């Protein structure tokens, strides 16, 4: 038996013809749907990139205990378990986060691996002289960042399509298939960073989406709310679509090879992604800085299991990223570790027999989201501080650097969790998350009547039912006790309607800023001031509040709104802090 996983990053379900999109050009995804089982209720778990990949290895949620980080010494890694049980595992990838501090323990778990350089500002080719930067709609300060400049350098080496990292990745993956097509017991993970931003594709793919555009260069949206014109937003969608069509082309080459060598009879094929991506929906670009809407969490998934022979069919049972590791272990006959949350997909493929009632998903320190496929409930923190919140790890690294010495001054020792194989861990105070989720509040949507999540609903009975479900999942996954406190959920999940009402009133009071109480504050300004306080050292926060109060009184403002906050930053903060501060308070000003 053999298995091939073709994994894309940021592959949007709602942009594929298999899931109802009628304007993108993806004939090979259509063909894939004819050869596999397509899952209609597939969800991400831990977000974004490396948290999702830790789930892919461990079959266990990452985001309740840890943010972005590497495979831990106590983790059961699926490819390593296969390797230890006589299955040759090979990784081919251009996903540059694997060779950063926060991902550097993943690729050695495979029997062998090949890394392809050059995606998304990967520090690859060395140019001392700054590259020429095109006039761009990508906003400052990102357009002048080191990453953006490095990406311009990297692109200069992709003169033809065959030089592009995605093309090289698929070529190497197909080389592996060609060399080993007559061998047994192997797993290939063929993983490309595309269609993740930046949306760099070649002219033949852009020509599939003719449109009139007179704006500046734009194929790299910010992690920010949409400020661009409708013309720019539409162009950004077409740039994504062009890269999607490029992905479709290379997916087709893998399927051609499986046809050519009659591999469908004994080779599993999984086509998946880590999460989706917002292209202006809900007024946002990208991910990470807004609530986890359906476009991000609801993922495409296709599986061909040669033992079952099911193809051209759809499944409605809820499945998640955590189910992929147990699916591959079960396929190769390797026993599953007891601490895996995921379940093999075989019974879902066979007869749509459910393996779970709900899907849990989120970012560390963000909302804890849960869906039963009919409703989705986004449970936010109940205090403006978004605390208590800790990182549990033996590998203290962030995405691109180790934890700073200041973060490591007050480490506590945490007794083992159920999945740490008896290992104690470092318990380290965490930040509030990339963006403090308190500002968005908890949200409830009816996915059946409102699949695009345009209107929040208020139903305390449904909310209480989901609070119970979240508590059940937290207990099942041995979540840290402080997660219950941060979310305002009893450990047993039992709350009354009156208790929930009182909690909501307490949250409304906590939203207020305790200065200038006689002034009217709009909600966006409240969020921005909280964001400003969150990035201000604790020992200077009172000083900042006093300065702001004096500023408002001195300028004779009649109310506190976004313009007042932004003006205060402009006149009060040092020049080198202004851009960073404007970025975070700009995000905080978005409450949708």
ABEGO torsion letter per residue (X at the ends): XBBBBBBBBGBBAAABAAAGBAABBBAAAAAAAAABBBBABBBBBBOBAAAAAAAAAAGBBAAAABBBBBBBAABBBAAAAAAAAGBBBBBBBABAAAABAAAAAAAAABABBBBBBGBGGBBBBBBABBBBBBBBABBOAAAABAAAAAAAAAAAABABAAABAAAAAAAAAAAAAAAAAABBGBBBBBBBAOABOBBBBBAAAAAABBBBBABBBBABBBBBBBABBAAAAAAAAAAAAAAAAAAAAAAAAAAAAAAAAGAAAABBBBBBBABBBBAGBGGBBEBGABBBBAAAABBBBBBBBAAAGBBGBBBABBBBAAAAAAAAAAAAGBBBBAABABBBAAAAAAAGBBABABBBBEBBGBBBBBBAGABBBBBBBABAAGOBBBBBBABBBBAABBBBAAAAAABBBBBBBAAAGGBBBBBBBBBAEABBAAAAEBBBBBAAABAAGABBBBBAAAAAAAAAAAAAAAAAAGBBAAAAAAAGBBAAGBBBAAAAAAAAAAAAAAABBABGAABBBBAAAAAAAAAAAAABBAAAAAAAAAAAAAAAAAAGBABBBAAAAAAAAAAABBAAAAAAAAAAAAAAABAX
